[in-house]
Amino acid sequence: MAIAENLERIRQEINALDAQNRVQLLAVSKTFPESSLEEAIAGGQRLFGENYAQEGVRKIQYFREHYPNLGLQWHFIGPVQSNKTKLIAEHFDWVQSVDRLKIAQRLSEQRPQARGPLNVLLEVNVDGEDTKSGVDVPSVGEMLEQIARMPNLRLRGLMCIPRPAENAEQRRKPFKIMKALFDQYQAPYGLDTLSMGMSADYREAIEEGANMVRIGSAIFGARHYASK
């Protein structure tokens, strides 16, 4: 039960940094089989993040069929391709990686009414990297305003994936920017979720204000991408 043990260790670390018990742990389960998720579930985990639409939907359907009463919550956290928006909108509970108006519009239009609004986060390219998805910092306000108007989306907050950094001080810089953005727009849009921090930097992210961290390899171990 290494996965359950890893979860417990990470929860203890989060609790030590999170006196107010406000941080949610999202287990990033991309490329891992259903059996690995079952181990995490046995360890009490209920929130899962997937990067690939078809793989994620396969897992969602498996667990809805075999464990219908667990109350699992499924987050799409990878780049959203236009030809996958319908699949994502129909099956996932959250999309953390909304980075274009076109994608937000398609998700809203394709969300089944019976499922209720789709929870979404705006992905911010906080470091301004050419190779990264996400809106640039100056465009955040305009994008939030437009997304907030879409009838089948529920705007919940912001997400980022900063570039890797060599030390804690460098890791903190983008998180500070994100927290300032979150504080600026929290009241006008009722934001409640700041998703930042992964296996290598979740400690700094929590200390700078994250209330959701996305952790994969520290829970499940090294990934084998060929299995995707």
C-alpha atoms as one frame of an Amber mdcrd trajectory, in Angstrom:
protein
   0.000   0.000   0.000   2.791   2.444  -0.931   0.292   4.828  -2.522  -1.803
   5.072   0.640   1.374   5.593   2.663   2.515   8.351   0.315  -0.872  10.011
   0.625  -0.714   9.948   4.388   2.774  11.436   4.414   1.759  14.238   2.060
  -1.397  14.966   4.053   0.682  15.281   7.196   3.019  17.718   5.438   0.087
  19.735   4.131  -1.534  19.827   7.556   1.696  21.107   9.071   1.633  24.026
   6.610  -2.122  24.538   6.663  -3.293  25.399  10.151  -6.705  26.480   8.855
  -7.340  23.179   7.051  -8.158  24.970   3.808  -5.948  23.129   1.292  -7.419
  20.436  -0.943  -5.227  17.690  -2.343  -5.788  16.754  -5.982  -4.157  13.433
  -6.888  -2.854  13.668 -10.466  -3.480  10.191 -11.788  -2.649  10.578 -15.494
  -1.017   7.479 -17.049  -1.701   5.372 -13.954  -4.117   2.419 -14.129  -7.401
   2.098 -12.312  -5.754  -0.199  -9.767  -3.488   2.649  -8.640  -6.487   4.899
  -8.176  -8.189   2.153  -6.186  -5.219   2.164  -3.807  -5.504   5.926  -3.438
  -9.232   5.635  -2.825  -8.572   3.032  -0.139  -6.308   5.659   1.425  -9.154
   8.149   1.524  -8.492  10.144  -1.669 -11.534  11.422  -3.579 -10.242  14.197
  -5.886  -8.412  13.120  -9.059  -6.817  15.064 -11.896  -6.412  13.812 -15.452
  -4.532  15.376 -18.394  -5.809  13.295 -21.301  -9.485  13.392 -22.181 -10.015
   9.844 -23.420  -7.933   8.245 -20.671  -9.721  10.309 -18.062 -13.176   9.476
 -19.357 -12.309   5.776 -19.364 -11.441   5.991 -15.680 -14.500   8.092 -14.852
 -16.768   5.542 -16.485 -14.997   2.651 -14.756 -15.413   4.144 -11.299 -18.973
   5.296 -11.896 -19.840   1.729 -12.870 -17.932  -0.092 -10.133 -17.973   2.454
  -7.280 -21.053   4.610  -7.882 -21.399   5.878  -4.317 -17.882   7.090  -3.576
 -18.495  10.717  -4.511 -15.318  10.995  -6.572 -14.542  14.373  -8.133 -12.806
  14.528 -11.507 -10.693  17.479 -12.650  -9.366  17.953 -16.176  -6.001  19.688
 -15.820  -4.291  19.287 -19.207  -4.375  21.445 -22.332  -7.914  21.468 -23.747
  -8.094  20.693 -27.461 -11.103  22.022 -29.363 -12.017  18.562 -30.615 -12.117
  17.221 -27.037 -14.319  19.873 -25.396 -17.541  17.869 -25.778 -16.015  14.791
 -24.169 -14.612  16.864 -21.311 -17.789  18.897 -20.791 -19.929  15.754 -20.640
 -17.856  13.802 -18.122 -15.630  15.956 -15.910 -16.684  17.932 -12.835 -13.975
  20.583 -13.135 -11.723  21.993 -15.860  -8.691  23.739 -14.409  -6.999  24.600
 -17.699  -9.318  27.049 -19.450  -6.940  29.308 -21.357  -8.905  30.647 -24.346
 -12.292  32.218 -24.821 -13.108  29.752 -27.600 -12.521  26.812 -25.260 -14.680
  28.337 -22.530 -17.500  28.952 -25.004 -17.389  25.390 -26.308 -17.362  23.927
 -22.803 -20.390  26.046 -21.869 -22.296  25.147 -25.025 -21.538  21.428 -24.718
 -22.133  20.982 -20.983 -25.242  18.791 -20.463 -27.932  20.702 -18.599 -28.621
  17.697 -16.383 -25.086  17.839 -14.974 -25.304  21.427 -13.786 -22.637  24.074
 -14.385 -19.076  22.935 -15.067 -16.605  24.256 -12.500 -13.728  26.032 -14.233
 -10.438  27.712 -13.387  -8.654  30.200 -15.610  -5.108  29.043 -16.357  -2.587
  31.878 -16.111   0.760  31.825 -17.915   2.335  33.508 -14.916   5.908  33.407
 -16.248   5.002  34.547 -19.767   6.547  31.473 -21.382   6.045  31.158 -25.147
   5.682  27.385 -24.919   3.117  27.388 -22.102  -0.643  27.609 -22.361  -2.572
  30.056 -20.222  -3.568  33.710 -20.490  -0.991  36.382 -19.797  -1.251  38.313
 -16.548  -2.584  41.580 -18.071  -5.464  39.684 -19.747  -6.744  37.939 -16.609
  -9.424  40.501 -15.735 -10.922  40.583 -19.220 -11.015  36.790 -19.463 -12.639
  36.405 -16.062 -15.309  38.911 -17.041 -16.163  36.998 -20.207 -16.127  33.545
 -18.619 -18.310  34.707 -15.734 -21.091  35.468 -18.243 -21.237  31.961 -19.694
 -24.403  30.197 -18.540 -23.163  26.631 -18.091 -19.849  27.408 -16.404 -19.170
  28.207 -12.767 -16.043  30.307 -12.451 -14.147  29.111  -9.377 -10.678  30.630
  -9.548  -7.174  30.544 -11.025  -4.546  27.928 -11.847  -0.916  28.089 -12.926
   2.015  25.856 -13.872   5.185  27.926 -13.318   8.497  27.054 -14.905  10.774
  24.824 -12.789  12.961  26.789 -10.376  16.213  25.906  -8.662  15.474  27.213
  -5.191  12.616  28.077  -2.871  12.941  31.830  -3.376  12.553  31.472  -7.135
   9.661  29.050  -6.700   7.804  31.587  -4.566   7.861  34.452  -7.080   5.127
  33.205  -9.460   3.011  32.049  -6.528   3.119  35.549  -5.057   1.922  36.972
  -8.380  -0.911  34.450  -8.521  -2.003  35.178  -4.969  -2.120  38.902  -5.732
  -4.282  38.213  -8.803  -6.553  35.955  -6.781  -6.966  38.590  -4.078  -7.704
  41.254  -6.702 -10.499  39.320  -8.381 -11.812  37.153  -5.547 -14.596  39.467
  -4.406 -15.830  40.673  -7.821 -16.200  37.127  -9.147 -16.714  35.070  -5.993
 -13.530  33.082  -6.565 -12.739  30.371  -4.038  -9.975  28.231  -5.572  -6.294
  28.990  -6.186  -4.771  25.848  -7.686  -0.972  25.944  -7.722   1.856  23.736
  -6.575   2.860  20.241  -7.667   5.113  17.519  -6.293   8.273  19.649  -6.432
   6.895  22.932  -5.132   3.620  22.410  -3.262   5.129  23.449   0.072   6.038
  26.904  -1.219   2.681  27.161  -3.004   0.763  26.507   0.216   2.861  29.004
   2.123   2.087  31.618  -0.546  -1.673  31.023  -0.477  -2.645  28.008  -2.589
  -5.769  26.222  -1.405  -5.495  23.365  -3.898  -2.327  21.490  -4.826  -1.937
  19.014  -7.671   0.347  16.126  -6.768   1.092  13.100  -8.922   4.497  11.440
  -8.781   4.908  11.985  -5.037   1.747   9.891  -4.604   1.845   7.369  -7.432
   5.554   7.181  -8.254   7.326   7.663 -11.571   5.095   7.828 -14.627   5.294
   5.531 -17.650   4.040   7.643 -20.515   4.021   4.797 -23.005   0.978   3.405
 -21.195  -1.111   6.432 -22.194
